[in-house]
Amino acid sequence: MASWLPAGGPAPRARRPGRERLIVGAGALVALGLLAPLVLLGLDARDAGWGEIHRVLFRSRSVFLLRHTVVLCLLVAVFAAVIGTAAAWCTERSGLPARRVWTVLLVLPVAIPDFVVGYAWHSFAPALSPLLASTLVMTLGTYPLVYLPVAAALRRADPAMEETAYSLGVGPVRTFFRVTLPLVRTAVLGGCVLVVLTVVSEYGAFEILRYQTFTTEIFTEFQFDSQAAGALSIPLVMLGLLVLSIDALVPRRTAARTAPRRVGVPGSSVRVTMAMVLVLTALVGLGVGVPIGTLAYWMAQSHQTTLPAAATLASATWTTLKYSAIGAGVAVALALPVAMMSFRRTTAPRLVIDRATFVTQAVPGVVVALSLVFFATYYAYGLYQSSLLLVAAYVVLHFPLALVCVKSSVAQVPARLTDVGRSLGVGPMAVFARVTVPLLAPGLIAGFCLVFLTAVTELTATLVLAPIGVQTLATQFWAFQSEVAYGAAAPYALVMVGLAAIPGAVLGLWFDRERYTRRPVPIAA
Amino acid sequence: MPGPPTRLPRRLRLLALVPLALVGALLISGCGGVESNVLTIYNAQHEQTTDALISAFTKATGIKVRVLNNDEDVLTAQIEQEGPRSPADVVYTENANWLAQLDQRGLLAKVDSSSRAQVPAQDNAVDGDWVGVSARVSVLVYNSHDLRPSQLPTSVLGLADPRWKGKIEIAPAETDFWPIIVSVARTKGQAAALAWLKGLKVNAGSSDDIPDNETLTSDVNQGTTQLALINHYYWYRLRAEIGASSIHSALAYFAPGDPGYVEDISGAAILKSSRHQSDAQAFLSFLTSSAGQAVLAHSESFEYPLHPGVAANPQLTPLSELHPTPFTPAQLGTGLLAEQLLRQAGLI
């Protein structure tokens, strides 16, 4: 996300122009690969012809879908912003007991896929209206996207400013609005952009809750007419790009970097603390307790015949692990040259390449998947229904997450360390392996974890691209839940959440370790 | 400027190599090619049913099988698009009209006459290009708190009556609905069928695009709506899943011979392009054999087996006591007429 890009790298160093060109070339290749789905989408639309595009887009249903999508985005963004910011204030600026436990609990919904939360709420409270249920489910699933950057921004900002306000006799509420909020405005906005992009590209939860958006419509059209689905992707991509460009246009102030360790915040009164604990407990209960509780309930309910055989569960788990790990590894490996390129020097081509790789954040999973199917059927039939396409989709979709993590680590590697290594007569490869990689380790691990956990819980692209005979946890869960076989679906969801929770915990540690870096990282659901 | 880097413990630094090593190992083992002697089935039947059939088949014959699961309209379109390059050997659908459509495009091979002889002749393709496997019957499901049996329409045409406004839900994209539309059109004419669909659309209001029969059944059961048109076995499957104590709905049959009272045949066929013709024939032979049909009868599929010697699940009303319209699958043909009428009615 642009909002987390550091303003500039270390001082430019002019050395070894050949190697530099190589890195920029590699970065450019990666950017081109990531933008390929957009090009393919254009070709697909051209094949469909203007008549088809016109038929699909310029009808009253499009207005209805657009209104549905925008209304939900706005509602969820507002609620997620309020909840995420309030929760961040509680853990960073109040006398909340057991702060560490809360920071983990509050981020936990990220490890639970939105379509599982949707399924839980739909079977728990089926009478909720589609808009209400969708708003609830998406808010509970996405508020951590606001919470994380805001909490990081608060940790970075000096509490002395608020203390000064208190000492001047300004009440806590006015201090929050006049001092704290301006400090975290950029972080809130950045989080909201991620929230909106998530809502725009969500499919599973809305299909279950029966709320129609452009993404669910693409799936319906895909059944009858794949070209119409291609045409429907156009407004979706435009919506995403619009959000990204709004984000890029918002002026930013660099936050104060005089961050001291947390100093003791004046303890809140017992009544305020009790209220905070109650509200946060309710929040975690709704976001984590309801889904996990529902899954456990269905596990206990289901009888022998509807429970899937253990072998199927094991093979789906292994498949999921395999594809997610390969996707995460490739994404991190590709992120490395782009990260190194943009930190060595800031020139126009490097900036363009860097920003171009973030554009894929605006492209929903279903669009990337459809473009890859189009590519395989028209240009490379050998790849058709191969696992390579699925892994490629994971890489394209989650590359920005890997890049943000790797970048923040690259920024920590002072050039002089590698120079010292070289001056001691060690070869460039040995320096890379013995100096650079160990220094980058935390960023690489964080990037790997982030992409891995996102890929494990990915549904939309996986549904379209999973090769014949291949079932992942997400597709098996989806197949069973769409047959109302809730008991059979539950174990797949539980394993999925378990798998995502482990890297989630590693990430939690990484976020809280401001000894290494002070830059927050976005998480995408 | 970022602060000076703090050294990570050495053990943590080595952790970075774990993902790299993992990825390397997985790349070598993971993206391997597909074994050439595996039978590929495009399956639109319920996954649990097909899984049970396949594991029994592999146990009996040693032939390995891989499955692509999706809705039958998607799989049919996919096979047509893939053409002679299709990796599919066998296609197994919930409704025979999709097989009729593939047959019309000349994509199917003949099914061995011995397999066809295992089920009643009227449940197979006239030209022998697909074989029937199981039967389902279209019925009404109603919420038993909201409605009494005497209040229910005796004909499917009655569902378009304004008195059901706001009380029914329909699932036009659910392909089980399509043979009923064709049956109505064949009995009453296309204009009447279109008027009937438009009446249904008005009555369903905002609930005119429910995704599938599972959702219709569970909505009626939960009281979200009062009435819906489904195939009988969805209700039995729901009852098996959530338990009889959570059932607040019941099934009702239309008057004998009503155009909405349709016996649908779920069938299978072999692709002409398949390079595993004999294995594919073996699979179809197993599906129609008493062993294969017994799997259907004893699982929680709740469909009617077609093999004369195999009795249906005892929870079901015997097929011989039902009186559906006399249309055979061959007379109902492809579902293209249904698709055209649904588009004209603005339902898809």
Interface residues (C-beta under 8 A of the other chain):
Chain A: P6 P10 P126 A127 E207 R210 Q212 T220 F222 Q223 F224 S226 Q301 S302 T305 T306 T312 K322 Y323 A325 I326 A328 G329 V330 V332 A333 T377 Y381 Y384 Q385 S386 S387 L388 V391 A411 Q412 V413 P414 V437 P438 L439 L440 A441 P442 L444 I445 F448 I468 G469 A479 F480 S482 E483 V484 A485 Y486 G487 A488 R515 Y516 T517 R518 R519
Chain B: M1 P2 G3 P4 P5 T6 L8 L12 R13 L15 A16 L17 P19 L20 L22 V23 L26 L27 G30 C31 V34 V38 T40 H46 E47 Q48 D51 R66 V67 L68 N69 D71 D73 V74 A77 Q81 E82 R85 P87 A173 D209 I210 P211 D212 E214 T215 T217 S218 Q222 T224 R237 L238 A240 E241 I242 G243 S299 E300 E339 I348
